């Protein structure tokens, strides 16, 4: 969040908006600063946003999932969400668009990476697995390392 909309000519700014704007700006400044520097000497950690992705591949007997396969996948989803909630997490199921944005931000680091734009990424006519990597993202695998783009991971 770089700027907060300034009032239009003649628009009255109520005290509540001034307070809310100030609070939002303070929060932005805090997060920007403390993702780079420790929060304090007593709490020498940085602010982090940690996400856990859980993805499963449910085996199917044929090319198209049967009703039993679909029911099994639905039960596994509910069970996994319940386990994560019990652990104090807040699971959010990802639709194909959000899934591609999250994975794209992990593997596509170029300046013009597809996830950086507001354009829709998901193409329902193609398999999701074929839409994760941008065309300019290379993957090299060695027995001791993995290189995605220009980064060793």
C-alpha positions as MATLAB code, in Angstrom:
seq = 'XXXXXXXXXXXXXXXXXXXXXXXXXXXXXXXXXXXXXXXXXXXXXXXXXXXXXXXXXXXXXXXXXXXXXXXXXXXXXXXXXXXXXXXXXXXXXXXXXXXXXXXXXXXXXXXXXXXXXXXXXXXXXXXXXXXXXXXXXXXXXXXXXXXXXXXXX';
ca = [
       0.000    0.000    0.000;
       1.901    3.049   -1.211;
      -0.734    5.739   -0.932;
      -4.116    6.253    0.594;
      -6.639    8.028   -1.597;
      -6.534   11.752   -0.980;
      -9.850   13.575   -0.517;
     -11.364   14.966   -3.704;
     -11.814   18.721   -4.064;
     -14.426   19.901   -1.622;
     -14.800   16.502    0.030;
     -15.111   16.721    3.800;
     -12.784   14.469    5.710;
     -14.374   13.188    8.873;
     -12.324   12.602   12.010;
     -13.000    8.857   11.779;
     -11.403    8.712    8.350;
      -8.379   10.665    9.570;
      -7.934    8.239   12.449;
      -8.430    5.168   10.236;
      -5.992    6.522    7.637;
      -3.418    7.192   10.334;
      -3.821    3.673   11.775;
      -3.482    2.040    8.361;
      -0.424    4.115    7.512;
       1.178    3.261   10.875;
       0.560   -0.431   10.259;
       2.073   -0.209    6.761;
       5.160    1.547    8.126;
       5.525   -1.011   10.949;
       5.315   -3.963    8.559;
       7.716   -2.419    6.048;
      10.276   -1.644    8.713;
      10.075   -4.847   10.717;
      10.250   -7.244    7.798;
      13.822   -5.884    7.447;
      14.846   -5.100   11.040;
      14.112   -6.791   14.395;
      10.963   -5.648   16.197;
      12.930   -4.682   19.346;
      15.938   -5.685   21.414;
      13.647   -7.748   23.638;
      12.023   -9.435   20.631;
      14.853   -9.767   18.091;
      12.731  -11.308   15.360;
      11.380   -9.959   12.094;
       7.764   -9.984   10.931;
       7.079  -12.964    8.681;
       4.054  -14.251    6.828;
       4.388  -18.010    6.915;
       2.139  -20.054    4.686;
       1.797  -23.819    4.464;
       0.531  -25.362    1.262;
      -1.052  -28.801    1.474;
      -1.555  -30.496   -1.851;
      -2.552  -34.086   -2.464;
      -2.855  -36.278   -5.492;
      -5.637  -38.796   -5.104;
      -5.041  -41.907   -7.202;
      -7.814  -42.668   -9.687;
      -8.458  -45.967  -11.392;
      -8.990  -44.383  -14.788;
      -8.355  -41.175  -16.683;
     -11.567  -39.652  -15.307;
     -12.255  -39.791  -11.534;
     -15.158  -41.989  -10.483;
     -17.814  -40.893   -8.002;
     -15.981  -42.908   -5.321;
     -12.729  -41.064   -6.140;
     -14.518  -37.712   -5.848;
     -16.098  -38.694   -2.507;
     -12.713  -39.826   -1.145;
     -11.113  -36.525   -2.177;
     -13.936  -34.557   -0.505;
     -13.538  -36.552    2.754;
      -9.750  -36.035    2.711;
     -10.253  -32.297    2.198;
     -12.655  -31.993    5.160;
     -10.401  -34.091    7.407;
      -7.287  -32.101    6.476;
      -9.052  -28.767    7.087;
     -10.281  -29.995   10.495;
      -6.767  -31.097   11.491;
      -5.301  -27.734   10.463;
      -7.997  -25.842   12.414;
      -7.291  -28.005   15.477;
      -3.627  -26.974   15.164;
      -4.704  -23.321   15.331;
      -4.336  -22.581   11.637;
      -6.848  -20.951    9.329;
      -6.916  -23.054    6.149;
      -8.124  -21.397    2.973;
      -8.977  -23.677    0.057;
      -7.402  -22.363   -3.128;
      -9.338  -22.170   -6.351;
      -7.235  -22.677   -9.513;
      -6.581  -18.916   -9.920;
      -5.301  -18.437   -6.344;
      -3.353  -21.698   -6.550;
      -1.517  -20.502   -9.668;
      -0.794  -17.111   -8.056;
       0.645  -18.685   -4.901;
       2.745  -21.282   -6.719;
       3.769  -18.743   -9.352;
       5.082  -16.391   -6.665;
       7.203  -19.253   -5.309;
       8.763  -20.391   -8.588;
       8.565  -17.422  -10.992;
      10.780  -14.585   -9.757;
      11.283  -12.571  -12.934;
      10.485   -8.880  -13.060;
       7.595   -9.599  -15.428;
       6.378  -12.800  -13.746;
       2.766  -13.603  -14.612;
       1.570  -13.502  -10.977;
       2.657   -9.842  -10.693;
      -0.051   -8.747  -13.141;
      -3.759   -8.440  -12.415;
      -4.641  -10.493  -15.489;
      -6.314  -13.850  -14.894;
      -3.822  -16.735  -14.939;
      -6.076  -19.778  -15.016;
      -7.016  -21.206  -18.395;
      -9.649  -23.903  -17.908;
      -8.787  -25.474  -21.269;
      -5.284  -26.480  -20.034;
      -4.110  -28.693  -17.190;
      -3.148  -26.685  -14.095;
       0.256  -28.418  -13.994;
       1.051  -26.871  -17.380;
       0.285  -23.337  -16.138;
       2.536  -23.038  -13.057;
       5.871  -22.090  -14.639;
       6.288  -19.002  -16.804;
       7.861  -19.645  -20.215;
      11.122  -17.969  -19.145;
      11.479  -19.989  -15.904;
      13.931  -22.855  -16.242;
      14.257  -25.799  -13.878;
      17.557  -27.658  -13.578;
      18.002  -30.687  -11.353;
      21.255  -32.219  -10.165;
      21.692  -34.971   -7.604;
      22.852  -32.326   -5.078;
      20.776  -29.250   -5.986;
      17.705  -27.824   -7.647;
      17.836  -24.582   -9.612;
      14.625  -22.682  -10.468;
      15.331  -19.741  -12.724;
      18.559  -18.219  -11.403;
      18.092  -19.423   -7.787;
      19.450  -22.540   -6.135;
      16.911  -24.019   -3.743;
];
